[in-house]
Amino acid sequence: MSEHRRKPPQPQGGGRAAARRGQSGSASGRRAAPRGATGSPADSYGSTSYGADSQGSGGEERAYGGRAEARRAAQKGGGRRRAADPAGPGRGRGRPADPGKKRFVDYPRHDRDGWHRWVPSWKLVTGLFIGFVGSLVAMVGVGYAMVSIPNENDAAKSQNNVYYWADGSQMVATGTGVNRQNVTIDKIPEAMQWAVISAENKSFYQDSGVDPMGIARALANMARGGQTQGGSTITQQYVKNTYLSQDQTVTRKFKEMFISIKVGTKRTKPQILQGYLNTSYYGRGAYGIQAAARTYYNKDAVDLKPSECAFLASLLKGATYYDPAGNESLDKAATASANLERSKERWSWILGEMHKDKHLSDAQYQDAIKKYPMPRDRKATKGMTGQISYLADTAKKYVLSHSNISELEFDRGGFQIYTTFKRDKVNALNAAVKKIQKERLNPKRELDKYVQFGAASVVPNDGAIVALYGGDGYENGHFTNNADTQGVPVGSTWKPFVLAAAMQYGTYDSGGEGISPLSKYNGDDHLKVKKPDGSYYLNKDNSFFFQKNESPHKWGYITLRKAMEQSINTPFVQLGVDVGMSHVRDVARSAGILDGSMSVDLNPSFAIGTSTPSAIRMADAYATFAASGKQADPYSVTAVKKDGQDQPGFAKPKPKQAMQANIANNVTDVLENVIQNGTAQNAKALGRTAAGKTGTTDKNKSAWFVGYTQQLSTSVAMFRENPKNHKLLSMNGTAGKDSIHGGDIPTQVWTEYMRAALKNANDPGFPAAVKIGKVNDEAGAPSPTPSITITPSQTPSESPSPSPSVTETSPSPSATETCQWGWGNNCNGANGGTGGTTTGGTDGGTSPSPSVTDTTGTGTTRGNGNGNGGLFGGQNG
């Protein structure tokens, strides 16, 4: 023992025994600080202890076994002295005391330091994995036990849909309740069975009936809010078909998976294939292969030929796009010609796959592929005749676009659809068209053939569609709803939007002040159109472009009011350029016209009606003028119920102030004068206050009249259409006239209908128009000398033939045209610029060479009206 160690002085009174007693008794008092607490070097690095009896004074045990251990402890503590851990000596920073008893789940781990504490042990990972797998197996087992196998006989119990008039009485009951008949697999040709297998699920006889990856993709897509997806195997599609509810939810997807698994183990493949073919939808309201065979080929399924089987199998990809009859009422892309091309392509592909899979011999394939099996024409279903077919069509599109109800679910029936249509007004509109047709047209005359009408009637400040005329009826082979389609240019009925834009925005040189209807513009024929920079529009050969009127009458400088009265083109073309065509477009949009129906090229012709809105949308837009600037989207359905429960999505659209009331009232005042003294004088026979505008287009391919009172806004379109390619034909010579103008037959139909529709109604007139805007005398016209008045003139003015909105001989301005305005944010140079906003001048649209000649729709089929109380009801549809 070192000689330097000193024996500490003995405590007084009692020796070692007393010291021991004092040490044991100190537990009741304050404990002495452990070593290291004082920060003294002596505390941390005391003398070395040896053996079991190496103790300091009073028998106290040293904190560390040696200097090395003390050094390690200091370093672990961060190299600085710190108070002793109350949990006990020797612990690292932040470590808890040893647990009193072992934890069931040791996490965070008590015997690890730092980040190692958060790394789970292999025991914990293994336990969790086993628990998860066990739970999953248990859940699958419970789900498998709880679901039942579907039966195609249950799915066949579909119901009719019932449509109701606005007064609550039944309009028509239609659906698929009687157009379904299940057949056994032995009554389904093998060619039909192999056609769907080759096209839909080649591994049908080998797979388990479930595609896990397909289900995973569908669930992931639904979780992201993307498009819903169905099962990819025939078994899964059969299971999906038997659901009367087609809600795309995760719960339904899991249930579908369990059912598919059970079906795959409990039923034979022929039974599954039979169920699939008996529950699939083939279009035209036909569910099941037997109904499809009758609908398309008027034969039983057992008698189908391989070529016909391939056609019917092609419909399973989507009858809307593969039925050669077309279905423009649901999608404007589903034209008869486009569908026929798609159908032929898929039909030939399916036959090729059947041959490649050795389900057709060489001889059978050659016989089947040599001629496309054109199905018979579509027939009207029971009750869907006359105008009822178009009313139900419009209401159905509205339902599909304003709810989560799929077309498949809707066609299975069970819905009650309450519409806005009024029986007396629908009958009055139909009677008006038929009366004028009979009086003015002779179907035996070549130039009177193929004449069609489309019309719609909307309530101002509400948007309810109370009547429409869609055509001759499904029973007569006319399946396109003329009231709810695009493709017929509106001509001069577009000019009120140009005038409204001038009053709202002014011209490029008016300093933002609106332009008065009494402003003067040159109304002469064959005028150059001036750009805001002072240059003129040029043709493609760099010669000057001239805007033409129908009549060579020399009007000189006339007011815009007079130009509207006589429907003269040249003032409104120049006005549209001065205002900016983007502003004209914005005003039309705010009034209710859809973007998709407006011309893409905002060239000079845009001002005189190259756009093609539907009859419903034109009636609705003019209703905005009738309601002093308040616009309400058109709607045709007020409520939908199923199993007594109201379906969401059918709240009545709320009117909004689309333009200043006084601007709308001034437009109305100008349009009153069109009836009193202008091109629509035939409408004076109505015998009450009304306003409206006629429209006639290039080559006389269409004629319009849109007019309104405060109670009702109605549009009437008349046109000829080639029944084979649906292109518009000229009406020159129709009804024995050199040309048909909007003020002629369309105005007669309008007047006949409005007289009946407003019978016994009061005549509230229109709100008075207050003087608006500045009188523009900077276009070369002398200052107006007559006093400003807004009331219609009482003396009819000179009324030469109104001008069609687009001249047939005018060539297109060239691509050299520059920005129409010298100011504003949308001054993008040539007309090839992009579409503009409401802040600047005319944007050139997408074409560098805006066409002025024959832009009235000479080559396209008439598409769906998109949102006319139908497929897309909202304004931005």
Secondary structure, DSSP 8 states (H G I E B T S, - for coil): --TT-------TTTHHHHHHHHHHHGGGS-----TTSS--HHHHS-----STT---GGG---SSSSHHHHHHHHHHTTSS-----TT-TT--TT-----SS--SS--S-TT--GGGGGS--HHHHHHHHHHHHHHHHHHHHHHHHH-----HHHHT---EEEEE-TTS-EEEEEESTTS-----GGGS-HHHHHHHHHHH-TTTTTS-S--HHHHHHHHHHHHTT------SSHHHHHHHHT-S-----HHHHHHHHHHHHHHHHHS-HHHHHHHHHHH-B-STT-BSHHHHHHHHHSS-GGG--HHHHHHHHHHTT-HHHH-TT--TTT-TT--HHHHHHHHHHHHHHHHHHHHHTTSS-HHHHHHHHTS----------TT--TTHHHHHHHHHHHHHHSSS--HHHHHT--EEEEE---HHHHHHHHHHHHHHHHHH--TTSGGGTTEEEEEEEE-TTT-BEEEEE--S-GGGT--S-GGGB--S--GGGGHHHHHHHHHHH--TTTTT--B-TT-EEE--SSEE-B-TTS-B-BBTTSSB-EE--SS-----EEEHHHHHHTT-HHHHHHHHHHH-HHHHHHHHHHHT--GGGS-S--SGGGGG------HHHHHHHHHHHHTTTEE---B-EEEEEETTEE-SS------EE-S-HHHHHHHHHHHHHHHHHSTTGGGGGG-S--EEEEEE-GGG-EEEEEEE-SS-EEEEEEEEE-TTT--EE--TTGGG-SS--TTTHHHHHHHHHHHHHTTT------------SB---TTS-----S----S--SS---------SS-SS---B-TT---S-SSSTT--SSTTS----TTSS---TT-SS---SS-S-SSS---B-SSSSSS--STT-
